[in-house]
Amino acid sequence: MSADGIGSGSRRRGKAGLAAACLMAGLAAATPATAQTSAAEGWQFSITPYLWFAGVSGDVVLPRGGTRDFSADFSDIFDSLKFAAMATAEARRGRFGIVADFMYLDNEQGFNSPRSIAVRGGDVRLTTTEASLIGLYRVVQDDRYWIDVGGGMRAWWIDTTISANQGLLAGRSAGSSPNWVDPIIATRAQVRLSESFSLAGYADIGGFDTGSQLTWQAIGSLDWAIRPNIVARAGWRYIYIDYKREDVELDLGMSGPFLGVTFRF
């Protein structure tokens, strides 16, 4: 890792091809809050608090030469994750639905610099806030499965700080706080396995060089209807961001299992 005079190489992870492949398989992806299918004409609402045990990996390039290869996968989550808050809400009427998602992650990871005596290690802190709003239309409705398609916007606020401890040189730090909004297109599906269990999926892709260069997401879950208005969910979520603007570059993937409970009313 390097900040200013700290030497390190940043590795770029090109995932655009993988993103396209995952979107083509998007009907197998999931959302943490899937609305209940009903013939009722009135509005239906649900809220899903969830815990996403997300590891973060990728490259961060900051102003004034600060660079860092950030790597904190699921096995490191309890060491690197400082705080997290997440929830999804949905409103649905007939075939139309609106889904909102909020996520806040605060990760911090230390590093060593065994090849440098100029500094004595340091740490990198990555604070990520995401908020999205997506409109969906149910294009397929069956007793055993359904499919939604739609689109919307996802906003990001990412605060990154790289700090190096004092060695022969004084301690120093580099930081940046980019924020942007990405347009996204999305699809969602659910397959009923039994009276109580179902598989759910969600996928989206966006950015298109408007906010970020590229962003995509895939989620899959196994859902258990404990009661008609209470559903427990367990699954896996992955989000990728490729952002390049001026002297800030972020090539990050966030991945890990999640647990959630949906309350319908």
C-alpha positions in Angstrom: 0.0 0.0 0.0 1.2 3.5 -0.6 0.2 7.0 0.2 2.2 9.8 -1.5 5.7 8.4 -1.3 4.6 5.0 -0.2 5.3 2.5 -3.1 2.8 -0.1 -4.1 1.2 -1.4 -7.3 -2.5 -1.3 -7.7 -4.1 -4.2 -9.5 -7.1 -3.6 -11.7 -9.8 -6.2 -11.7 -11.7 -6.2 -15.0 -15.1 -7.6 -14.4 -17.1 -6.1 -17.2 -17.3 -9.4 -19.0 -18.4 -11.2 -15.9 -21.0 -8.5 -15.2 -22.6 -9.1 -18.6 -22.7 -12.8 -18.1 -24.3 -12.5 -14.7 -27.0 -10.2 -16.0 -27.8 -12.7 -18.7 -28.3 -15.2 -15.9 -30.1 -12.4 -13.9 -33.5 -14.2 -13.6 -31.8 -16.4 -11.0 -30.9 -13.4 -8.7 -32.8 -12.1 -5.7 -33.8 -9.1 -3.6 -34.0 -9.1 0.2 -37.6 -8.0 0.1 -40.0 -9.8 -2.2 -43.6 -8.6 -2.2 -46.4 -11.1 -1.6 -48.4 -12.1 -4.7 -52.1 -11.2 -4.4 -55.0 -10.4 -6.5 -56.0 -7.6 -4.2 -56.1 -4.2 -5.8 -55.0 -2.2 -2.7 -51.5 -1.3 -1.8 -49.3 -3.9 0.0 -46.2 -3.0 2.0 -43.2 -4.9 3.3 -40.0 -4.0 5.2 -36.9 -6.2 5.5 -34.2 -5.5 8.0 -31.2 -7.6 7.1 -27.6 -8.3 8.0 -25.1 -8.6 5.2 -21.7 -10.0 6.2 -20.0 -8.3 3.3 -16.3 -8.6 2.6 -14.7 -5.9 0.5 -11.9 -6.5 -2.1 -10.4 -4.4 -4.9 -8.2 -1.4 -5.7 -8.4 2.2 -4.4 -6.5 5.0 -6.0 -6.7 8.4 -4.3 -5.5 11.9 -4.9 -1.8 12.7 -4.4 -0.7 9.2 -5.2 -2.4 7.3 -2.4 -3.1 3.7 -3.5 -4.2 0.6 -1.8 -5.2 -3.0 -2.7 -8.0 -3.5 -0.2 -8.8 -7.1 0.7 -11.1 -8.1 3.5 -13.1 -11.2 2.5 -15.9 -13.0 4.5 -13.4 -14.7 6.8 -12.0 -11.3 7.9 -15.4 -9.6 8.3 -15.5 -9.6 12.1 -12.0 -8.0 12.1 -12.6 -5.4 9.4 -16.3 -4.4 9.8 -16.8 -1.6 12.3 -20.5 -0.9 11.8 -23.3 -1.8 9.4 -27.0 -0.9 8.9 -29.3 -2.2 6.2 -32.9 -2.4 5.2 -35.2 -2.9 2.2 -38.8 -1.7 1.8 -41.3 -2.3 -0.9 -44.7 -1.0 -1.9 -46.8 -2.9 -4.4 -50.2 -2.5 -6.1 -51.3 -5.1 -8.7 -48.4 -5.7 -11.1 -46.5 -2.5 -10.2 -44.0 -2.3 -7.3 -41.4 0.1 -5.9 -38.4 -1.1 -4.0 -36.1 1.0 -1.9 -32.8 -0.3 -0.4 -30.4 1.3 2.1 -27.0 0.0 3.1 -24.2 1.5 5.3 -20.9 -0.3 5.8 -17.8 0.9 7.7 -14.7 -1.2 7.1 -11.2 -0.7 8.3 -8.1 -2.8 7.6 -4.5 -2.5 8.8 -1.5 -3.2 6.6 2.2 -3.8 6.9 5.1 -2.4 4.9 7.9 -4.9 5.3 9.9 -3.5 2.3 9.8 0.1 3.4 11.5 1.8 6.4 10.0 5.1 5.4 6.7 4.2 7.1 5.7 1.5 9.5 2.4 0.2 8.2 -0.9 1.9 8.6 -4.6 1.4 7.8 -7.2 2.0 5.2 -10.8 2.9 6.1 -13.7 2.5 3.6 -17.1 3.8 4.5 -19.8 2.9 2.0 -23.4 4.2 1.9 -25.8 3.0 -0.8 -29.4 4.0 -1.5 -31.5 2.8 -4.4 -35.0 3.2 -5.7 -36.3 0.8 -8.3 -39.7 0.5 -10.1 -40.7 -3.0 -11.2 -43.5 -4.4 -13.4 -44.6 -8.1 -13.1 -44.4 -9.4 -16.7 -45.1 -13.1 -15.7 -47.5 -14.3 -13.1 -48.1 -17.9 -12.3 -49.2 -19.9 -9.3 -45.7 -21.3 -8.9 -43.5 -18.5 -10.1 -43.3 -14.8 -11.2 -40.9 -12.5 -13.0 -40.5 -8.7 -12.6 -38.5 -6.3 -14.8 -37.8 -2.6 -14.3 -35.2 0.1 -13.6 -34.3 3.0 -11.3 -31.4 4.8 -9.7 -28.7 3.8 -7.2 -26.7 6.5 -5.3 -23.3 6.0 -3.7 -21.4 7.9 -1.0 -17.9 6.4 -0.5 -15.4 7.8 2.0 -11.9 6.4 1.7 -8.9 7.2 3.9 -5.4 5.7 3.7 -3.1 6.4 6.6 0.6 5.5 7.0 2.3 5.4 10.3 5.5 7.3 11.0 8.8 5.6 10.1 11.8 7.5 8.8 9.3 9.9 7.3 6.4 11.6 9.1 3.1 9.8 9.1 0.8 10.9 6.3 -2.7 10.2 4.9 -4.6 10.5 1.6 -8.4 10.5 1.3 -11.4 11.2 -0.9 -15.2 11.2 -0.7 -16.7 10.7 -4.1 -20.5 10.4 -4.5 -22.5 9.7 -7.6 -25.8 8.3 -8.9 -26.1 5.4 -11.4 -29.0 4.5 -13.6 -29.8 0.7 -13.4 -31.9 -1.8 -15.1 -33.2 -4.8 -13.0 -35.0 -8.1 -13.0 -36.4 -10.2 -10.2 -37.9 -13.6 -10.0 -39.3 -16.1 -7.5 -40.0 -19.8 -7.8 -42.2 -21.5 -5.2 -40.9 -24.9 -3.9 -43.6 -25.7 -1.4 -46.2 -24.0 0.7 -43.5 -22.6 3.0 -40.3 -22.4 0.9 -39.3 -20.6 -2.3 -36.2 -19.5 -4.2 -35.9 -15.7 -5.0 -33.5 -13.9 -7.2 -32.5 -10.3 -8.2 -30.0 -8.9 -10.7 -29.2 -5.4 -12.0 -26.6 -3.6 -14.1 -25.9 0.1 -14.6 -23.6 3.0 -14.5 -23.0 3.0 -18.2 -20.3 5.7 -17.8 -22.8 8.2 -16.4 -21.9 8.0 -12.7 -19.6 4.9 -12.5 -18.1 3.1 -15.5 -20.0 0.0 -14.5 -21.9 -1.4 -11.6 -23.7 -4.7 -11.2 -25.4 -6.7 -8.5 -26.6 -10.3 -8.0 -28.6 -11.7 -5.1 -30.0 -15.1 -4.4 -31.9 -16.4 -1.4 -33.9 -19.3 0.1 -37.1 -17.9 1.7 -39.1 -19.5 4.5 -42.7 -18.3 5.1 -43.0 -18.7 8.8 -46.4 -17.0 8.7 -48.3 -15.4 5.8 -46.9 -12.0 6.8 -43.4 -13.0 8.1 -40.7 -14.5 5.8 -37.2 -15.4 6.9 -34.5 -15.2 4.2 -30.9 -16.5 3.8 -28.8 -16.0 0.8 -25.7 -14.4 -0.9 -25.2 -10.9 -2.3 -22.5 -9.5 -4.6 -22.1 -5.9 -5.7 -19.4 -4.6 -8.1 -18.3 -1.0 -8.7 -15.9 0.4 -11.3 -15.6 4.2 -10.8 -13.1 6.5 -12.4 -13.3 10.3 -12.1 -10.4 12.7 -12.2 -7.8 11.4 -9.8 -10.0 8.9 -7.9 -10.4 5.3 -9.0 -12.4 2.6 -7.2 -12.5 -1.0 -8.4 -14.4 -2.8 -5.6 -16.4 -5.9 -5.1 -18.5 -6.5 -2.0 -19.7 -10.1 -1.3 -21.0 -12.3 1.4 -24.0 -14.0 3.0 -27.0 -12.2 4.4 -29.9 -13.0 6.8 -33.1 -11.1 6.8 -36.7 -11.1 7.9 -39.6 -9.6 5.9 -42.7 -8.2 7.6 -45.7 -7.7 5.4 -48.7 -5.5 6.1 
